[in-house]
């Protein structure tokens, strides 16, 4: 019983942190469509894009880094990164996703 309770708290904390990042993004980008959570899998991340994202939310990332364990006000990396790519269109260091994909399509098909 106790183990199940701890698992539920972990799941709730993860959900709380997703809602927290979603709230930050809604303030910056507006309501928009419902944001989906990226699959649990390896992700390729661009360090320059991460730096741009972290420069917009420096306090939030500093707070997240200070936590020993996951908390409800953490920045969820994959969720924030992919929705930042989708929503942030004006930063010169962020290439449109189609341009990024074209860079990997070496044979042009």
Gaussian input, Z-matrix of N, CA and C with variables (Angstrom, degrees):
# hf/3-21g

backbone

0 1
 N
 C     1     B1
 C     2     B2     1     A1
 N     3     B3     2     A2     1     D1
 C     4     B4     3     A3     2     D2
 C     5     B5     4     A4     3     D3
 N     6     B6     5     A5     4     D4
 C     7     B7     6     A6     5     D5
 C     8     B8     7     A7     6     D6
 N     9     B9     8     A8     7     D7
 C    10    B10     9     A9     8     D8
 C    11    B11    10    A10     9     D9
 N    12    B12    11    A11    10    D10
 C    13    B13    12    A12    11    D11
 C    14    B14    13    A13    12    D12
 N    15    B15    14    A14    13    D13
 C    16    B16    15    A15    14    D14
 C    17    B17    16    A16    15    D15
 N    18    B18    17    A17    16    D16
 C    19    B19    18    A18    17    D17
 C    20    B20    19    A19    18    D18
 N    21    B21    20    A20    19    D19
 C    22    B22    21    A21    20    D20
 C    23    B23    22    A22    21    D21
 N    24    B24    23    A23    22    D22
 C    25    B25    24    A24    23    D23
 C    26    B26    25    A25    24    D24
 N    27    B27    26    A26    25    D25
 C    28    B28    27    A27    26    D26
 C    29    B29    28    A28    27    D27
 N    30    B30    29    A29    28    D28
 C    31    B31    30    A30    29    D29
 C    32    B32    31    A31    30    D30
 N    33    B33    32    A32    31    D31
 C    34    B34    33    A33    32    D32
 C    35    B35    34    A34    33    D33
 N    36    B36    35    A35    34    D34
 C    37    B37    36    A36    35    D35
 C    38    B38    37    A37    36    D36
 N    39    B39    38    A38    37    D37
 C    40    B40    39    A39    38    D38
 C    41    B41    40    A40    39    D39
 N    42    B42    41    A41    40    D40
 C    43    B43    42    A42    41    D41
 C    44    B44    43    A43    42    D42
 N    45    B45    44    A44    43    D43
 C    46    B46    45    A45    44    D44
 C    47    B47    46    A46    45    D45
 N    48    B48    47    A47    46    D46
 C    49    B49    48    A48    47    D47
 C    50    B50    49    A49    48    D48
 N    51    B51    50    A50    49    D49
 C    52    B52    51    A51    50    D50
 C    53    B53    52    A52    51    D51
 N    54    B54    53    A53    52    D52
 C    55    B55    54    A54    53    D53
 C    56    B56    55    A55    54    D54
 N    57    B57    56    A56    55    D55
 C    58    B58    57    A57    56    D56
 C    59    B59    58    A58    57    D57
 N    60    B60    59    A59    58    D58
 C    61    B61    60    A60    59    D59
 C    62    B62    61    A61    60    D60
 N    63    B63    62    A62    61    D61
 C    64    B64    63    A63    62    D62
 C    65    B65    64    A64    63    D63
 N    66    B66    65    A65    64    D64
 C    67    B67    66    A66    65    D65
 C    68    B68    67    A67    66    D66
 N    69    B69    68    A68    67    D67
 C    70    B70    69    A69    68    D68
 C    71    B71    70    A70    69    D69
 N    72    B72    71    A71    70    D70
 C    73    B73    72    A72    71    D71
 C    74    B74    73    A73    72    D72
 N    75    B75    74    A74    73    D73
 C    76    B76    75    A75    74    D74
 C    77    B77    76    A76    75    D75
 N    78    B78    77    A77    76    D76
 C    79    B79    78    A78    77    D77
 C    80    B80    79    A79    78    D78
 N    81    B81    80    A80    79    D79
 C    82    B82    81    A81    80    D80
 C    83    B83    82    A82    81    D81
 N    84    B84    83    A83    82    D82
 C    85    B85    84    A84    83    D83
 C    86    B86    85    A85    84    D84
 N    87    B87    86    A86    85    D85
 C    88    B88    87    A87    86    D86
 C    89    B89    88    A88    87    D87
 N    90    B90    89    A89    88    D88
 C    91    B91    90    A90    89    D89
 C    92    B92    91    A91    90    D90
 N    93    B93    92    A92    91    D91
 C    94    B94    93    A93    92    D92
 C    95    B95    94    A94    93    D93
 N    96    B96    95    A95    94    D94
 C    97    B97    96    A96    95    D95
 C    98    B98    97    A97    96    D96
 N    99    B99    98    A98    97    D97
 C   100   B100    99    A99    98    D98
 C   101   B101   100   A100    99    D99
 N   102   B102   101   A101   100   D100
 C   103   B103   102   A102   101   D101
 C   104   B104   103   A103   102   D102
 N   105   B105   104   A104   103   D103
 C   106   B106   105   A105   104   D104
 C   107   B107   106   A106   105   D105
 N   108   B108   107   A107   106   D106
 C   109   B109   108   A108   107   D107
 C   110   B110   109   A109   108   D108
 N   111   B111   110   A110   109   D109
 C   112   B112   111   A111   110   D110
 C   113   B113   112   A112   111   D111
 N   114   B114   113   A113   112   D112
 C   115   B115   114   A114   113   D113
 C   116   B116   115   A115   114   D114
 N   117   B117   116   A116   115   D115
 C   118   B118   117   A117   116   D116
 C   119   B119   118   A118   117   D117
 N   120   B120   119   A119   118   D118
 C   121   B121   120   A120   119   D119
 C   122   B122   121   A121   120   D120
 N   123   B123   122   A122   121   D121
 C   124   B124   123   A123   122   D122
 C   125   B125   124   A124   123   D123
 N   126   B126   125   A125   124   D124
 C   127   B127   126   A126   125   D125
 C   128   B128   127   A127   126   D126
 N   129   B129   128   A128   127   D127
 C   130   B130   129   A129   128   D128
 C   131   B131   130   A130   129   D129
 N   132   B132   131   A131   130   D130
 C   133   B133   132   A132   131   D131
 C   134   B134   133   A133   132   D132
 N   135   B135   134   A134   133   D133
 C   136   B136   135   A135   134   D134
 C   137   B137   136   A136   135   D135
 N   138   B138   137   A137   136   D136
 C   139   B139   138   A138   137   D137
 C   140   B140   139   A139   138   D138
 N   141   B141   140   A140   139   D139
 C   142   B142   141   A141   140   D140
 C   143   B143   142   A142   141   D141
 N   144   B144   143   A143   142   D142
 C   145   B145   144   A144   143   D143
 C   146   B146   145   A145   144   D144
 N   147   B147   146   A146   145   D145
 C   148   B148   147   A147   146   D146
 C   149   B149   148   A148   147   D147
 N   150   B150   149   A149   148   D148
 C   151   B151   150   A150   149   D149
 C   152   B152   151   A151   150   D150
 N   153   B153   152   A152   151   D151
 C   154   B154   153   A153   152   D152
 C   155   B155   154   A154   153   D153
 N   156   B156   155   A155   154   D154
 C   157   B157   156   A156   155   D155
 C   158   B158   157   A157   156   D156
 N   159   B159   158   A158   157   D157
 C   160   B160   159   A159   158   D158
 C   161   B161   160   A160   159   D159
 N   162   B162   161   A161   160   D160
 C   163   B163   162   A162   161   D161
 C   164   B164   163   A163   162   D162
 N   165   B165   164   A164   163   D163
 C   166   B166   165   A165   164   D164
 C   167   B167   166   A166   165   D165
 N   168   B168   167   A167   166   D166
 C   169   B169   168   A168   167   D167
 C   170   B170   169   A169   168   D168
 N   171   B171   170   A170   169   D169
 C   172   B172   171   A171   170   D170
 C   173   B173   172   A172   171   D171
 N   174   B174   173   A173   172   D172
 C   175   B175   174   A174   173   D173
 C   176   B176   175   A175   174   D174
 N   177   B177   176   A176   175   D175
 C   178   B178   177   A177   176   D176
 C   179   B179   178   A178   177   D177
 N   180   B180   179   A179   178   D178
 C   181   B181   180   A180   179   D179
 C   182   B182   181   A181   180   D180
 N   183   B183   182   A182   181   D181
 C   184   B184   183   A183   182   D182
 C   185   B185   184   A184   183   D183
 N   186   B186   185   A185   184   D184
 C   187   B187   186   A186   185   D185
 C   188   B188   187   A187   186   D186
 N   189   B189   188   A188   187   D187
 C   190   B190   189   A189   188   D188
 C   191   B191   190   A190   189   D189
 N   192   B192   191   A191   190   D190
 C   193   B193   192   A192   191   D191
 C   194   B194   193   A193   192   D192
 N   195   B195   194   A194   193   D193
 C   196   B196   195   A195   194   D194
 C   197   B197   196   A196   195   D195
 N   198   B198   197   A197   196   D196
 C   199   B199   198   A198   197   D197
 C   200   B200   199   A199   198   D198
 N   201   B201   200   A200   199   D199
 C   202   B202   201   A201   200   D200
 C   203   B203   202   A202   201   D201
 N   204   B204   203   A203   202   D202
 C   205   B205   204   A204   203   D203
 C   206   B206   205   A205   204   D204
 N   207   B207   206   A206   205   D205
 C   208   B208   207   A207   206   D206
 C   209   B209   208   A208   207   D207
 N   210   B210   209   A209   208   D208
 C   211   B211   210   A210   209   D209
 C   212   B212   211   A211   210   D210
 N   213   B213   212   A212   211   D211
 C   214   B214   213   A213   212   D212
 C   215   B215   214   A214   213   D213
 N   216   B216   215   A215   214   D214
 C   217   B217   216   A216   215   D215
 C   218   B218   217   A217   216   D216
 N   219   B219   218   A218   217   D217
 C   220   B220   219   A219   218   D218
 C   221   B221   220   A220   219   D219
 N   222   B222   221   A221   220   D220
 C   223   B223   222   A222   221   D221
 C   224   B224   223   A223   222   D222
 N   225   B225   224   A224   223   D223
 C   226   B226   225   A225   224   D224
 C   227   B227   226   A226   225   D225
 N   228   B228   227   A227   226   D226
 C   229   B229   228   A228   227   D227
 C   230   B230   229   A229   228   D228
 N   231   B231   230   A230   229   D229
 C   232   B232   231   A231   230   D230
 C   233   B233   232   A232   231   D231
 N   234   B234   233   A233   232   D232
 C   235   B235   234   A234   233   D233
 C   236   B236   235   A235   234   D234
 N   237   B237   236   A236   235   D235
 C   238   B238   237   A237   236   D236
 C   239   B239   238   A238   237   D237
 N   240   B240   239   A239   238   D238
 C   241   B241   240   A240   239   D239
 C   242   B242   241   A241   240   D240
 N   243   B243   242   A242   241   D241
 C   244   B244   243   A243   242   D242
 C   245   B245   244   A244   243   D243
 N   246   B246   245   A245   244   D244
 C   247   B247   246   A246   245   D245
 C   248   B248   247   A247   246   D246
 N   249   B249   248   A248   247   D247
 C   250   B250   249   A249   248   D248
 C   251   B251   250   A250   249   D249
 N   252   B252   251   A251   250   D250
 C   253   B253   252   A252   251   D251
 C   254   B254   253   A253   252   D252
 N   255   B255   254   A254   253   D253
 C   256   B256   255   A255   254   D254
 C   257   B257   256   A256   255   D255
 N   258   B258   257   A257   256   D256
 C   259   B259   258   A258   257   D257
 C   260   B260   259   A259   258   D258
 N   261   B261   260   A260   259   D259
 C   262   B262   261   A261   260   D260
 C   263   B263   262   A262   261   D261
 N   264   B264   263   A263   262   D262
 C   265   B265   264   A264   263   D263
 C   266   B266   265   A265   264   D264
 N   267   B267   266   A266   265   D265
 C   268   B268   267   A267   266   D266
 C   269   B269   268   A268   267   D267
 N   270   B270   269   A269   268   D268
 C   271   B271   270   A270   269   D269
 C   272   B272   271   A271   270   D270
 N   273   B273   272   A272   271   D271
 C   274   B274   273   A273   272   D272
 C   275   B275   274   A274   273   D273
 N   276   B276   275   A275   274   D274
 C   277   B277   276   A276   275   D275
 C   278   B278   277   A277   276   D276
 N   279   B279   278   A278   277   D277
 C   280   B280   279   A279   278   D278
 C   281   B281   280   A280   279   D279
 N   282   B282   281   A281   280   D280
 C   283   B283   282   A282   281   D281
 C   284   B284   283   A283   282   D282
 N   285   B285   284   A284   283   D283
 C   286   B286   285   A285   284   D284
 C   287   B287   286   A286   285   D285
 N   288   B288   287   A287   286   D286
 C   289   B289   288   A288   287   D287
 C   290   B290   289   A289   288   D288
 N   291   B291   290   A290   289   D289
 C   292   B292   291   A291   290   D290
 C   293   B293   292   A292   291   D291
 N   294   B294   293   A293   292   D292
 C   295   B295   294   A294   293   D293
 C   296   B296   295   A295   294   D294
 N   297   B297   296   A296   295   D295
 C   298   B298   297   A297   296   D296
 C   299   B299   298   A298   297   D297
 N   300   B300   299   A299   298   D298
 C   301   B301   300   A300   299   D299
 C   302   B302   301   A301   300   D300
 N   303   B303   302   A302   301   D301
 C   304   B304   303   A303   302   D302
 C   305   B305   304   A304   303   D303
 N   306   B306   305   A305   304   D304
 C   307   B307   306   A306   305   D305
 C   308   B308   307   A307   306   D306
 N   309   B309   308   A308   307   D307
 C   310   B310   309   A309   308   D308
 C   311   B311   310   A310   309   D309
 N   312   B312   311   A311   310   D310
 C   313   B313   312   A312   311   D311
 C   314   B314   313   A313   312   D312
 N   315   B315   314   A314   313   D313
 C   316   B316   315   A315   314   D314
 C   317   B317   316   A316   315   D315
 N   318   B318   317   A317   316   D316
 C   319   B319   318   A318   317   D317
 C   320   B320   319   A319   318   D318
 N   321   B321   320   A320   319   D319
 C   322   B322   321   A321   320   D320
 C   323   B323   322   A322   321   D321
 N   324   B324   323   A323   322   D322
 C   325   B325   324   A324   323   D323
 C   326   B326   325   A325   324   D324

   B1=1.4549
   B2=1.5184
   B3=1.3247
   B4=1.4543
   B5=1.5249
   B6=1.3383
   B7=1.4701
   B8=1.5334
   B9=1.3261
   B10=1.4636
   B11=1.5213
   B12=1.3148
   B13=1.4679
   B14=1.5278
   B15=1.3432
   B16=1.4732
   B17=1.5112
   B18=1.3368
   B19=1.4635
   B20=1.5312
   B21=1.3297
   B22=1.4665
   B23=1.5249
   B24=1.3471
   B25=1.4628
   B26=1.5208
   B27=1.3390
   B28=1.4620
   B29=1.5173
   B30=1.3256
   B31=1.4621
   B32=1.5205
   B33=1.3052
   B34=1.4604
   B35=1.5252
   B36=1.3171
   B37=1.4630
   B38=1.5175
   B39=1.3290
   B40=1.4592
   B41=1.5275
   B42=1.3238
   B43=1.4666
   B44=1.5209
   B45=1.3250
   B46=1.4710
   B47=1.5285
   B48=1.3223
   B49=1.4634
   B50=1.5272
   B51=1.3272
   B52=1.4713
   B53=1.5249
   B54=1.3277
   B55=1.4727
   B56=1.5287
   B57=1.3199
   B58=1.4652
   B59=1.5355
   B60=1.3240
   B61=1.4689
   B62=1.5229
   B63=1.3227
   B64=1.4610
   B65=1.5243
   B66=1.3277
   B67=1.4649
   B68=1.5336
   B69=1.3294
   B70=1.4715
   B71=1.5196
   B72=1.3256
   B73=1.4647
   B74=1.5281
   B75=1.3229
   B76=1.4705
   B77=1.5255
   B78=1.3329
   B79=1.4668
   B80=1.5291
   B81=1.3072
   B82=1.4675
   B83=1.5280
   B84=1.3429
   B85=1.4580
   B86=1.5196
   B87=1.3136
   B88=1.4551
   B89=1.5195
   B90=1.3179
   B91=1.4630
   B92=1.5184
   B93=1.3194
   B94=1.4546
   B95=1.5186
   B96=1.3373
   B97=1.4675
   B98=1.5219
   B99=1.3310
   B100=1.4615
   B101=1.5242
   B102=1.3146
   B103=1.4585
   B104=1.5249
   B105=1.3158
   B106=1.4627
   B107=1.5250
   B108=1.3186
   B109=1.4601
   B110=1.5287
   B111=1.3458
   B112=1.4714
   B113=1.5255
   B114=1.3217
   B115=1.4621
   B116=1.5255
   B117=1.3159
   B118=1.4631
   B119=1.5309
   B120=1.3230
   B121=1.4601
   B122=1.5194
   B123=1.3161
   B124=1.4748
   B125=1.5328
   B126=1.3082
   B127=1.4636
   B128=1.5182
   B129=1.3152
   B130=1.4708
   B131=1.5249
   B132=1.3236
   B133=1.4535
   B134=1.5222
   B135=1.3136
   B136=1.4586
   B137=1.5283
   B138=1.3311
   B139=1.4766
   B140=1.5242
   B141=1.3221
   B142=1.4656
   B143=1.5265
   B144=1.3166
   B145=1.4685
   B146=1.5280
   B147=1.3357
   B148=1.4668
   B149=1.5271
   B150=1.3301
   B151=1.4697
   B152=1.5276
   B153=1.3445
   B154=1.4700
   B155=1.5248
   B156=1.3263
   B157=1.4666
   B158=1.5235
   B159=1.3196
   B160=1.4660
   B161=1.5217
   B162=1.3268
   B163=1.4635
   B164=1.5328
   B165=1.3168
   B166=1.4689
   B167=1.5301
   B168=1.3177
   B169=1.4654
   B170=1.5379
   B171=1.3247
   B172=1.4732
   B173=1.5299
   B174=1.3234
   B175=1.4715
   B176=1.5210
   B177=1.3310
   B178=1.4578
   B179=1.5299
   B180=1.3346
   B181=1.4689
   B182=1.5286
   B183=1.3180
   B184=1.4696
   B185=1.5291
   B186=1.3229
   B187=1.4671
   B188=1.5225
   B189=1.3252
   B190=1.4692
   B191=1.5256
   B192=1.3243
   B193=1.4707
   B194=1.5270
   B195=1.3089
   B196=1.4615
   B197=1.5278
   B198=1.3300
   B199=1.4617
   B200=1.5268
   B201=1.3034
   B202=1.4672
   B203=1.5269
   B204=1.3163
   B205=1.4563
   B206=1.5212
   B207=1.3254
   B208=1.4620
   B209=1.5272
   B210=1.3400
   B211=1.4734
   B212=1.5218
   B213=1.2878
   B214=1.4582
   B215=1.5155
   B216=1.3328
   B217=1.4642
   B218=1.5300
   B219=1.3312
   B220=1.4641
   B221=1.5250
   B222=1.3175
   B223=1.4633
   B224=1.5295
   B225=1.3117
   B226=1.4646
   B227=1.5210
   B228=1.3171
   B229=1.4571
   B230=1.5249
   B231=1.3228
   B232=1.4704
   B233=1.5269
   B234=1.3230
   B235=1.4668
   B236=1.5298
   B237=1.3326
   B238=1.4641
   B239=1.5259
   B240=1.3210
   B241=1.4644
   B242=1.5270
   B243=1.3214
   B244=1.4576
   B245=1.5193
   B246=1.3131
   B247=1.4664
   B248=1.5270
   B249=1.3056
   B250=1.4602
   B251=1.5354
   B252=1.3195
   B253=1.4676
   B254=1.5211
   B255=1.3019
   B256=1.4597
   B257=1.5282
   B258=1.3197
   B259=1.4640
   B260=1.5193
   B261=1.2973
   B262=1.4642
   B263=1.5273
   B264=1.3161
   B265=1.4590
   B266=1.5232
   B267=1.3119
   B268=1.4537
   B269=1.5180
   B270=1.3116
   B271=1.4585
   B272=1.5247
   B273=1.3424
   B274=1.4572
   B275=1.5103
   B276=1.3322
   B277=1.4660
   B278=1.5247
   B279=1.3344
   B280=1.4578
   B281=1.5185
   B282=1.3247
   B283=1.4548
   B284=1.5186
   B285=1.3416
   B286=1.4697
   B287=1.5220
   B288=1.3074
   B289=1.4576
   B290=1.5275
   B291=1.3409
   B292=1.4653
   B293=1.5249
   B294=1.3283
   B295=1.4667
   B296=1.5163
   B297=1.3235
   B298=1.4636
   B299=1.5164
   B300=1.3391
   B301=1.4582
   B302=1.5130
   B303=1.3306
   B304=1.4613
   B305=1.5321
   B306=1.3041
   B307=1.4636
   B308=1.5244
   B309=1.3273
   B310=1.4609
   B311=1.5275
   B312=1.3091
   B313=1.4598
   B314=1.5270
   B315=1.3079
   B316=1.4633
   B317=1.5218
   B318=1.3493
   B319=1.4590
   B320=1.5281
   B321=1.3362
   B322=1.4678
   B323=1.5177
   B324=1.3209
   B325=1.4677
   B326=1.4953
   A1=110.18
   A2=116.42
   A3=119.84
   A4=111.30
   A5=117.15
   A6=121.35
   A7=110.34
   A8=117.61
   A9=121.48
   A10=111.47
   A11=116.22
   A12=120.79
   A13=110.49
   A14=117.20
   A15=120.95
   A16=110.37
   A17=117.83
   A18=121.54
   A19=110.26
   A20=116.98
   A21=120.96
   A22=110.31
   A23=117.36
   A24=120.62
   A25=110.96
   A26=117.41
   A27=120.76
   A28=110.65
   A29=117.01
   A30=120.82
   A31=109.59
   A32=117.35
   A33=120.76
   A34=110.58
   A35=118.11
   A36=121.34
   A37=110.33
   A38=117.23
   A39=121.15
   A40=110.16
   A41=116.97
   A42=121.43
   A43=111.69
   A44=116.30
   A45=120.40
   A46=110.81
   A47=116.79
   A48=119.33
   A49=110.94
   A50=118.11
   A51=120.34
   A52=110.32
   A53=116.13
   A54=119.66
   A55=110.98
   A56=116.98
   A57=121.45
   A58=110.70
   A59=117.48
   A60=120.82
   A61=109.93
   A62=116.90
   A63=120.75
   A64=110.65
   A65=116.50
   A66=120.98
   A67=110.64
   A68=117.38
   A69=120.78
   A70=111.28
   A71=116.18
   A72=120.41
   A73=111.18
   A74=117.84
   A75=120.17
   A76=110.34
   A77=116.69
   A78=120.10
   A79=111.21
   A80=116.78
   A81=121.31
   A82=112.49
   A83=117.68
   A84=121.13
   A85=114.54
   A86=118.33
   A87=120.25
   A88=111.25
   A89=115.35
   A90=119.96
   A91=112.09
   A92=118.46
   A93=121.64
   A94=112.23
   A95=115.65
   A96=119.34
   A97=111.33
   A98=115.06
   A99=121.23
   A100=109.40
   A101=117.14
   A102=121.08
   A103=109.86
   A104=115.37
   A105=121.74
   A106=109.71
   A107=116.34
   A108=122.36
   A109=107.81
   A110=117.67
   A111=119.30
   A112=111.36
   A113=115.06
   A114=120.92
   A115=110.75
   A116=115.35
   A117=121.40
   A118=107.28
   A119=116.04
   A120=122.83
   A121=108.36
   A122=117.78
   A123=118.65
   A124=110.50
   A125=116.96
   A126=122.32
   A127=108.98
   A128=116.56
   A129=120.46
   A130=106.98
   A131=116.86
   A132=122.07
   A133=108.89
   A134=115.88
   A135=122.18
   A136=107.80
   A137=116.69
   A138=120.58
   A139=112.19
   A140=118.13
   A141=120.57
   A142=111.20
   A143=115.83
   A144=119.74
   A145=109.70
   A146=117.09
   A147=120.21
   A148=111.17
   A149=116.25
   A150=120.04
   A151=110.50
   A152=117.01
   A153=120.60
   A154=110.55
   A155=116.42
   A156=121.13
   A157=110.68
   A158=116.63
   A159=120.07
   A160=111.94
   A161=118.41
   A162=119.96
   A163=111.53
   A164=117.39
   A165=121.10
   A166=110.79
   A167=116.93
   A168=122.27
   A169=110.71
   A170=118.92
   A171=119.37
   A172=113.64
   A173=117.29
   A174=119.69
   A175=111.42
   A176=115.93
   A177=120.16
   A178=111.25
   A179=116.66
   A180=119.27
   A181=111.25
   A182=116.86
   A183=119.95
   A184=109.83
   A185=116.12
   A186=121.17
   A187=110.73
   A188=116.85
   A189=120.83
   A190=110.67
   A191=116.64
   A192=120.71
   A193=112.13
   A194=117.46
   A195=120.60
   A196=112.71
   A197=117.81
   A198=121.07
   A199=111.04
   A200=114.92
   A201=119.18
   A202=110.21
   A203=117.05
   A204=122.87
   A205=108.72
   A206=115.66
   A207=121.44
   A208=110.29
   A209=114.42
   A210=121.32
   A211=109.71
   A212=115.05
   A213=120.92
   A214=114.50
   A215=118.11
   A216=120.22
   A217=111.34
   A218=117.16
   A219=121.62
   A220=110.75
   A221=114.93
   A222=120.99
   A223=107.14
   A224=117.29
   A225=121.91
   A226=108.00
   A227=116.99
   A228=121.93
   A229=113.55
   A230=118.73
   A231=120.71
   A232=110.66
   A233=116.91
   A234=121.30
   A235=110.26
   A236=116.80
   A237=120.81
   A238=111.04
   A239=117.69
   A240=122.17
   A241=111.09
   A242=117.73
   A243=119.69
   A244=112.77
   A245=117.94
   A246=118.72
   A247=110.92
   A248=117.69
   A249=121.17
   A250=109.26
   A251=117.60
   A252=121.22
   A253=111.59
   A254=116.61
   A255=121.18
   A256=111.09
   A257=117.95
   A258=121.97
   A259=115.37
   A260=119.04
   A261=121.85
   A262=108.76
   A263=116.98
   A264=121.49
   A265=113.20
   A266=118.66
   A267=120.47
   A268=114.93
   A269=117.53
   A270=118.83
   A271=110.04
   A272=118.94
   A273=120.20
   A274=114.12
   A275=118.83
   A276=120.14
   A277=112.48
   A278=117.45
   A279=120.48
   A280=108.72
   A281=116.35
   A282=121.14
   A283=109.16
   A284=117.35
   A285=118.07
   A286=109.84
   A287=116.04
   A288=121.14
   A289=110.89
   A290=118.25
   A291=120.21
   A292=111.23
   A293=117.61
   A294=121.02
   A295=109.96
   A296=116.61
   A297=119.68
   A298=111.21
   A299=116.50
   A300=119.68
   A301=111.15
   A302=117.49
   A303=120.97
   A304=111.10
   A305=117.53
   A306=120.89
   A307=111.28
   A308=117.61
   A309=120.95
   A310=111.84
   A311=117.98
   A312=122.14
   A313=108.96
   A314=116.00
   A315=121.72
   A316=114.24
   A317=117.86
   A318=118.74
   A319=113.02
   A320=117.56
   A321=122.16
   A322=115.97
   A323=119.64
   A324=118.98
   A325=112.44
   D1=-47.29
   D2=-179.11
   D3=-61.97
   D4=-41.38
   D5=179.48
   D6=-60.61
   D7=-43.02
   D8=178.72
   D9=-62.49
   D10=-37.94
   D11=178.53
   D12=-64.58
   D13=-43.14
   D14=178.63
   D15=-63.35
   D16=-40.87
   D17=178.53
   D18=-62.64
   D19=-43.10
   D20=179.64
   D21=-61.21
   D22=-41.15
   D23=178.55
   D24=-62.98
   D25=-40.67
   D26=178.10
   D27=-62.71
   D28=-45.01
   D29=179.30
   D30=-63.35
   D31=-43.36
   D32=179.38
   D33=-63.21
   D34=-39.81
   D35=178.90
   D36=-63.88
   D37=-42.83
   D38=176.80
   D39=-60.13
   D40=-47.24
   D41=178.19
   D42=-61.85
   D43=-40.50
   D44=177.80
   D45=-61.56
   D46=-40.94
   D47=-178.95
   D48=-69.55
   D49=-34.43
   D50=174.71
   D51=-63.90
   D52=-43.79
   D53=178.23
   D54=-64.19
   D55=-36.20
   D56=178.67
   D57=-62.87
   D58=-49.41
   D59=179.10
   D60=-64.22
   D61=-40.31
   D62=178.31
   D63=-59.33
   D64=-41.43
   D65=178.82
   D66=-62.96
   D67=-43.14
   D68=177.16
   D69=-60.95
   D70=-43.01
   D71=-178.64
   D72=-70.20
   D73=-34.88
   D74=177.49
   D75=-63.70
   D76=-37.84
   D77=177.12
   D78=-63.18
   D79=-39.48
   D80=-175.95
   D81=-81.49
   D82=-41.47
   D83=-170.96
   D84=-112.50
   D85=-4.87
   D86=-176.45
   D87=90.25
   D88=-176.66
   D89=-174.47
   D90=-67.46
   D91=-61.02
   D92=-179.79
   D93=60.16
   D94=-173.87
   D95=179.77
   D96=-71.48
   D97=163.20
   D98=177.51
   D99=-57.75
   D100=130.41
   D101=-179.35
   D102=-84.49
   D103=131.29
   D104=179.22
   D105=-93.98
   D106=153.61
   D107=178.20
   D108=-90.33
   D109=125.74
   D110=178.26
   D111=-59.97
   D112=150.61
   D113=-179.99
   D114=-60.33
   D115=152.30
   D116=176.00
   D117=-78.77
   D118=97.51
   D119=-175.86
   D120=-163.13
   D121=170.08
   D122=175.94
   D123=-65.16
   D124=143.00
   D125=178.25
   D126=-127.10
   D127=139.98
   D128=171.51
   D129=-86.84
   D130=127.40
   D131=-178.33
   D132=-121.42
   D133=139.26
   D134=177.33
   D135=-93.35
   D136=124.26
   D137=-177.14
   D138=-61.73
   D139=-34.34
   D140=179.25
   D141=-68.05
   D142=-39.34
   D143=177.60
   D144=-67.16
   D145=-41.78
   D146=176.30
   D147=-59.33
   D148=-41.90
   D149=179.02
   D150=-62.54
   D151=-41.26
   D152=177.52
   D153=-61.89
   D154=-45.48
   D155=179.27
   D156=-61.54
   D157=-47.07
   D158=-178.83
   D159=-67.86
   D160=-26.12
   D161=178.07
   D162=-72.11
   D163=-23.01
   D164=177.77
   D165=-80.51
   D166=-32.68
   D167=-177.50
   D168=-124.13
   D169=55.62
   D170=-175.11
   D171=-62.91
   D172=-41.74
   D173=-179.31
   D174=-65.53
   D175=-40.07
   D176=-178.56
   D177=-65.52
   D178=-40.71
   D179=178.62
   D180=-71.56
   D181=-35.48
   D182=176.30
   D183=-63.44
   D184=-43.31
   D185=178.14
   D186=-61.98
   D187=-45.49
   D188=179.07
   D189=-60.15
   D190=-43.43
   D191=-178.92
   D192=-65.56
   D193=-24.33
   D194=-178.76
   D195=-80.43
   D196=-12.70
   D197=-177.29
   D198=-83.09
   D199=131.50
   D200=175.70
   D201=-76.10
   D202=-35.23
   D203=179.55
   D204=-124.39
   D205=158.47
   D206=-179.20
   D207=-58.51
   D208=139.97
   D209=177.25
   D210=-131.84
   D211=164.69
   D212=-177.92
   D213=-68.11
   D214=-17.36
   D215=179.22
   D216=-106.93
   D217=27.46
   D218=175.25
   D219=-81.66
   D220=152.19
   D221=171.06
   D222=-83.71
   D223=119.40
   D224=177.81
   D225=-82.06
   D226=114.45
   D227=-170.32
   D228=-58.59
   D229=-58.35
   D230=-175.42
   D231=-62.90
   D232=-45.20
   D233=-179.57
   D234=-59.85
   D235=-49.24
   D236=-178.85
   D237=-65.55
   D238=-43.51
   D239=-176.45
   D240=-61.63
   D241=-51.13
   D242=-175.86
   D243=-70.62
   D244=-35.68
   D245=177.41
   D246=-75.18
   D247=-26.48
   D248=171.77
   D249=-64.82
   D250=-45.16
   D251=177.29
   D252=-59.10
   D253=-41.66
   D254=-178.12
   D255=-69.66
   D256=-39.62
   D257=-170.73
   D258=-95.19
   D259=-30.62
   D260=-173.77
   D261=-89.07
   D262=103.66
   D263=-174.34
   D264=-105.51
   D265=-12.57
   D266=-170.11
   D267=-101.76
   D268=-10.58
   D269=-178.78
   D270=-74.87
   D271=126.82
   D272=-177.12
   D273=-63.83
   D274=-26.84
   D275=-177.86
   D276=-81.95
   D277=-8.35
   D278=179.53
   D279=-100.28
   D280=111.42
   D281=177.80
   D282=-80.24
   D283=146.87
   D284=173.77
   D285=-58.42
   D286=149.34
   D287=-177.08
   D288=-56.24
   D289=-40.11
   D290=-179.66
   D291=-61.82
   D292=-35.47
   D293=177.24
   D294=-68.19
   D295=-41.58
   D296=177.74
   D297=-61.54
   D298=-42.93
   D299=179.72
   D300=-66.08
   D301=-38.46
   D302=179.32
   D303=-62.59
   D304=-32.14
   D305=178.17
   D306=-63.43
   D307=-28.36
   D308=-179.02
   D309=-90.79
   D310=-16.49
   D311=-178.15
   D312=-88.43
   D313=80.44
   D314=-174.54
   D315=-71.67
   D316=-27.31
   D317=-177.91
   D318=-95.93
   D319=0.26
   D320=172.71
   D321=75.14
   D322=17.42
   D323=178.45
   D324=-99.92

